[in-house]
Amino acid sequence: MYALSRNGGRGAVGELNDIVQRLEPSLGPLRGSATPLEGGITNRNFRATLGDCDYVIRVHGRNTGMLGIDREAELLASEQAARLGIAPQVAAALEDCLVTSYLDSASVSPQEAAVRAQEIARALRRFHAAPVRLPASFWVPDLLEGYARILRRRAGSPPEAFTDAVGIAKRIARAVPLTRAVPCHNDLLAGNILIARDDGRMMIVDWEYAGMGHPCFDLGNLSINNDFDEAADERLLGAYCEGQPSPGARAALRLMRVLSDAREAAWGVVQGAISELDFDFQGYAGKHFERLTAAAARPDFDRWLAAAEW
């Protein structure tokens, strides 16, 4: 077996070996070696053949509970999404990993995500309407308060940009309050949207931030993370609303794009304080802080706050 590790790999190899041994009684013996998959800045992912089937073994990162991740919610969301046909089937769940069926696929580019905006919107609408109650909540203003407490314990006072983001998030929350929480994905990066190579099916993976939240946040998160332009946003909203979107919905989407950047920036600061992964979390946070600040400084921002309705 083989695993990647920041510190040379032996500990990670031993950890993966232990996980495979615990999976073999239910999934079958390992055939060949587990191989690392690219992508992911919270967990480590491996492809492995157990018995006659290929799987993705997702090894949970350390201290991820501090980031707002609830593993029970992740499992329930993954299972529900699989039932809807928008995620791979869940094969097993242990305390330190989640195993799903391997899908021969490629992640979309931001440009392809924009082209498929309507398809993704319809998938999200179905998930938001699903009869599942996740045991975790996801609302960015609350999340930022929790992140601030972690930073005060780990690294002293949060940086000024973090404090500014908290203030912006509160203004958005007053304009677009969380009045009806629904099951949401909350992490719609291009790398989490896969297209099957055989038949072009679209699948959404990485449900670890799933929780009961604001449906428009998923749309704003998808839009900003994939650099949607206004035409793509219009297709996204039109498909989700099943008709011509209202001016209030358009304003809400613009605000949720900003709220997504507040979350991403704050997440990067916390990851920089707690993560063992070799990744430039400071640079990641800085990029999102910069975009957040620029958006909140636009004259349009106050108009969005006044017009938003969802």
C-alpha positions as CSV (number, residue, x, y, z in Angstrom):
1,M,0.0,0.0,0.0
2,Y,1.0,3.6,-0.4
3,A,-0.1,6.8,1.1
4,L,1.0,10.4,1.0
5,S,2.2,12.2,4.2
6,R,3.7,15.6,4.9
7,N,6.3,14.0,7.1
8,G,7.5,11.2,5.0
9,G,4.7,8.7,4.8
10,R,5.3,5.9,7.3
11,G,2.6,6.9,9.7
12,A,0.2,7.5,6.9
13,V,0.9,4.1,5.4
14,G,0.3,2.4,8.7
15,E,-2.9,4.3,9.2
16,L,-4.2,3.3,5.7
17,N,-3.1,-0.3,6.3
18,D,-5.1,-0.4,9.5
19,I,-8.2,1.0,7.8
20,V,-8.0,-1.5,4.9
21,Q,-7.8,-4.4,7.4
22,R,-10.9,-3.2,9.1
23,L,-12.7,-2.8,5.7
24,E,-11.7,-6.2,4.3
25,P,-14.2,-8.4,6.3
26,S,-17.2,-6.5,4.8
27,L,-15.8,-5.3,1.4
28,G,-13.4,-8.1,0.5
29,P,-9.6,-8.5,0.4
30,L,-7.4,-5.8,-1.0
31,R,-6.3,-6.4,-4.6
32,G,-3.1,-4.6,-5.5
33,S,-2.2,-1.4,-3.8
34,A,-4.2,1.6,-2.7
35,T,-3.2,4.7,-4.7
36,P,-3.5,8.3,-3.6
37,L,-5.9,10.6,-5.5
38,E,-5.1,14.2,-6.2
39,G,-7.1,17.0,-4.7
40,G,-8.5,17.7,-1.3
41,I,-7.0,20.1,1.3
42,T,-8.8,18.7,4.4
43,N,-8.7,14.9,3.9
44,R,-6.6,12.3,2.1
45,N,-8.3,10.2,-0.6
46,F,-7.2,6.8,-2.0
47,R,-8.5,4.5,-4.7
48,A,-8.5,0.8,-3.7
49,T,-9.9,-2.4,-5.1
50,L,-11.5,-4.5,-2.4
51,G,-13.0,-7.8,-3.5
52,D,-14.3,-7.2,-7.0
53,C,-15.1,-3.5,-6.7
54,D,-13.2,-0.2,-6.8
55,Y,-13.7,2.3,-4.0
56,V,-12.6,5.7,-2.8
57,I,-11.3,5.6,0.8
58,R,-11.6,9.0,2.3
59,V,-9.4,9.3,5.4
60,H,-10.6,12.1,7.6
61,G,-8.1,14.9,8.4
62,R,-7.2,15.7,12.0
63,N,-9.1,18.3,14.0
64,T,-11.7,18.7,11.3
65,G,-14.5,19.0,13.9
66,M,-13.1,22.5,14.5
67,L,-13.9,23.5,11.0
68,G,-17.6,22.8,11.4
69,I,-17.5,19.2,10.0
70,D,-20.0,16.7,11.4
71,R,-19.2,13.2,10.2
72,E,-22.7,11.9,10.9
73,A,-24.1,14.7,8.8
74,E,-21.6,13.9,6.0
75,L,-22.7,10.2,6.0
76,L,-26.4,11.0,6.0
77,A,-26.0,13.6,3.2
78,S,-23.8,11.2,1.1
79,E,-26.4,8.5,1.4
80,Q,-29.3,10.8,0.6
81,A,-27.5,12.2,-2.4
82,A,-26.7,8.7,-3.6
83,R,-30.4,7.8,-3.4
84,L,-31.1,10.8,-5.6
85,G,-28.6,9.6,-8.1
86,I,-26.3,12.7,-7.7
87,A,-23.5,11.1,-5.7
88,P,-21.6,7.7,-5.6
89,Q,-23.0,5.0,-3.4
90,V,-21.7,4.8,0.2
91,A,-20.0,1.4,0.8
92,A,-18.8,1.8,4.4
93,A,-18.3,4.3,7.1
94,L,-15.8,4.0,10.0
95,E,-14.9,6.5,12.6
96,D,-11.9,7.6,10.6
97,C,-13.0,7.2,7.0
98,L,-15.8,7.1,4.5
99,V,-15.8,4.7,1.6
100,T,-17.7,5.3,-1.6
101,S,-17.9,3.5,-4.9
102,Y,-15.2,4.7,-7.3
103,L,-16.5,6.6,-10.4
104,D,-14.3,6.8,-13.4
105,S,-14.7,10.5,-13.9
106,A,-13.1,13.9,-14.2
107,S,-13.8,16.9,-12.2
108,V,-15.3,19.9,-14.0
109,S,-13.5,23.0,-14.8
110,P,-15.1,26.3,-13.6
111,Q,-16.0,26.9,-17.3
112,E,-17.8,23.6,-17.6
113,A,-19.5,24.1,-14.2
114,A,-20.9,27.4,-15.7
115,V,-22.1,25.5,-18.8
116,R,-23.8,22.9,-16.6
117,A,-25.3,25.5,-14.2
118,Q,-28.8,24.5,-14.9
119,E,-28.1,20.8,-14.4
120,I,-26.3,21.5,-11.1
121,A,-29.2,23.8,-9.9
122,R,-31.8,21.1,-10.5
123,A,-29.7,18.6,-8.6
124,L,-29.3,21.0,-5.7
125,R,-33.0,21.7,-5.7
126,R,-33.8,18.0,-5.4
127,F,-31.3,17.7,-2.5
128,H,-32.7,20.7,-0.7
129,A,-36.1,19.2,-0.9
130,A,-35.0,15.8,0.3
131,P,-36.7,14.3,3.4
132,V,-33.5,14.2,5.5
133,R,-32.8,16.1,8.7
134,L,-29.0,16.5,9.1
135,P,-27.7,16.6,12.7
136,A,-25.6,19.7,11.9
137,S,-26.4,23.3,11.1
138,F,-24.5,25.5,8.6
139,W,-24.9,29.2,8.8
140,V,-21.9,31.3,8.0
141,P,-22.3,34.0,10.7
142,D,-22.5,31.3,13.4
143,L,-19.6,29.4,11.8
144,L,-17.4,32.5,11.9
145,E,-18.1,33.0,15.6
146,G,-16.9,29.5,16.3
147,Y,-13.9,30.1,14.1
148,A,-13.1,33.2,16.1
149,R,-13.2,31.3,19.4
150,I,-10.7,28.7,18.0
151,L,-8.3,31.4,16.8
152,R,-8.4,33.1,20.2
153,R,-7.4,29.8,21.8
154,R,-4.8,28.8,19.2
155,A,-3.3,32.0,17.8
156,G,-4.5,35.0,19.8
157,S,-6.9,37.6,18.4
158,P,-8.2,37.0,14.8
159,P,-6.7,39.3,12.1
160,E,-8.4,42.5,11.3
161,A,-9.6,41.2,7.9
162,F,-11.3,38.3,9.8
163,T,-13.1,40.8,12.0
164,D,-14.2,42.8,9.0
165,A,-15.5,39.6,7.4
166,V,-17.6,38.9,10.5
167,G,-19.2,42.4,10.2
168,I,-20.0,41.9,6.5
169,A,-21.5,38.5,7.2
170,K,-23.8,39.9,9.9
171,R,-25.1,42.6,7.4
172,I,-25.8,39.9,4.9
173,A,-27.6,37.7,7.4
174,R,-29.9,40.6,8.3
175,A,-30.8,41.1,4.6
176,V,-31.2,37.4,3.8
177,P,-32.0,35.7,7.1
178,L,-32.0,31.9,7.6
179,T,-35.7,31.4,8.0
180,R,-36.1,27.9,6.6
181,A,-33.1,25.6,6.9
182,V,-32.8,22.8,4.4
183,P,-30.1,20.1,3.8
184,C,-27.2,21.8,1.9
185,H,-23.8,20.8,0.5
186,N,-22.0,24.0,1.3
187,D,-18.7,23.3,-0.5
188,L,-19.3,23.4,-4.2
189,L,-15.8,23.8,-5.6
190,A,-15.3,22.6,-9.2
191,G,-13.3,19.6,-7.8
192,N,-16.4,18.4,-6.0
193,I,-18.4,18.1,-9.2
194,L,-17.6,15.1,-11.3
195,I,-18.6,14.0,-14.8
196,A,-18.6,10.2,-15.5
197,R,-16.5,9.3,-18.5
198,D,-18.8,6.6,-19.8
199,D,-22.2,8.4,-19.9
200,G,-21.6,12.0,-18.9
201,R,-23.5,11.7,-15.6
202,M,-22.9,14.6,-13.2
203,M,-22.1,13.7,-9.6
204,I,-21.5,15.8,-6.5
205,V,-19.0,14.5,-4.0
206,D,-17.4,15.7,-0.7
207,W,-20.4,16.2,1.5
208,E,-18.4,16.8,4.7
209,Y,-19.6,20.3,5.2
210,A,-23.2,19.3,4.7
211,G,-25.7,20.7,7.2
212,M,-29.1,22.4,7.5
213,G,-28.6,25.8,6.0
214,H,-29.7,28.4,3.5
215,P,-30.5,27.1,0.1
216,C,-29.3,30.2,-1.6
217,F,-25.9,29.8,0.0
218,D,-25.3,26.7,-2.1
219,L,-26.1,28.7,-5.2
220,G,-23.8,31.6,-4.2
221,N,-21.1,29.2,-3.1
222,L,-21.2,27.4,-6.5
223,S,-21.3,30.7,-8.4
224,I,-18.3,32.4,-6.7
225,N,-16.2,29.3,-6.5
226,N,-16.5,28.7,-10.2
227,D,-16.3,32.4,-11.4
228,F,-19.8,32.4,-12.9
229,D,-20.7,35.5,-14.9
230,E,-24.1,37.1,-14.8
231,A,-25.3,34.9,-17.7
232,A,-24.4,31.8,-15.8
233,D,-26.0,33.1,-12.6
234,E,-29.2,33.8,-14.5
235,R,-29.2,30.2,-15.8
236,L,-28.5,28.9,-12.3
237,L,-31.3,30.9,-10.7
238,G,-33.7,30.3,-13.5
239,A,-33.3,26.5,-13.3
240,Y,-33.4,26.5,-9.5
241,C,-36.5,28.8,-9.3
242,E,-38.1,27.0,-12.2
243,G,-38.9,30.3,-13.9
244,Q,-37.8,33.9,-14.3
245,P,-35.9,34.8,-11.1
246,S,-37.0,37.9,-9.2
247,P,-34.8,40.9,-8.6
248,G,-34.8,39.9,-4.9
249,A,-33.5,36.5,-5.8
250,R,-30.8,38.0,-8.0
251,A,-29.7,40.3,-5.1
252,A,-29.7,37.4,-2.6
253,L,-27.5,35.4,-4.9
254,R,-25.0,38.2,-5.2
255,L,-24.9,38.6,-1.4
256,M,-24.4,34.8,-0.9
257,R,-21.4,35.0,-3.2
258,V,-19.9,37.5,-0.8
259,L,-20.9,35.4,2.2
260,S,-19.2,32.4,0.6
261,D,-15.9,34.3,0.4
262,A,-16.3,35.3,4.1
263,R,-16.5,31.6,4.9
264,E,-13.6,30.6,2.7
265,A,-11.3,33.3,4.0
266,A,-12.1,32.5,7.6
267,W,-11.7,28.8,6.9
268,G,-8.3,29.4,5.5
269,V,-7.2,31.3,8.6
270,V,-8.4,28.5,10.9
271,Q,-6.8,25.8,8.8
272,G,-3.5,27.7,8.9
273,A,-3.7,27.4,12.7
274,I,-4.7,23.8,13.0
275,S,-3.9,21.8,9.9
276,E,-1.0,19.4,9.4
277,L,-1.4,19.5,5.6
278,D,1.3,21.1,3.5
279,F,-0.8,23.9,1.8
280,D,-0.6,27.6,1.6
281,F,-3.7,28.4,3.8
282,Q,-2.5,32.0,4.4
283,G,-2.5,32.6,0.6
284,Y,-5.9,30.9,0.2
285,A,-7.4,33.1,3.0
286,G,-5.8,36.3,1.5
287,K,-7.3,35.7,-1.9
288,H,-10.8,35.4,-0.5
289,F,-10.4,38.3,1.9
290,E,-9.3,40.5,-1.0
291,R,-12.3,39.5,-3.1
292,L,-14.7,39.9,-0.2
293,T,-13.5,43.4,0.7
294,A,-13.7,44.5,-2.9
295,A,-17.3,43.2,-3.3
296,A,-18.4,44.8,0.0
297,A,-16.9,48.2,-1.1
298,R,-18.9,48.3,-4.4
299,P,-21.9,50.7,-4.6
300,D,-24.0,47.7,-5.6
301,F,-23.5,46.0,-2.3
302,D,-25.9,48.4,-0.4
303,R,-28.4,48.0,-3.2
304,W,-28.2,44.2,-2.9
305,L,-28.8,44.5,0.9
306,A,-31.9,46.6,0.3
307,A,-33.3,44.5,-2.5
308,A,-32.5,40.9,-1.4
309,E,-35.4,38.5,-0.9
310,W,-35.5,34.7,-0.8
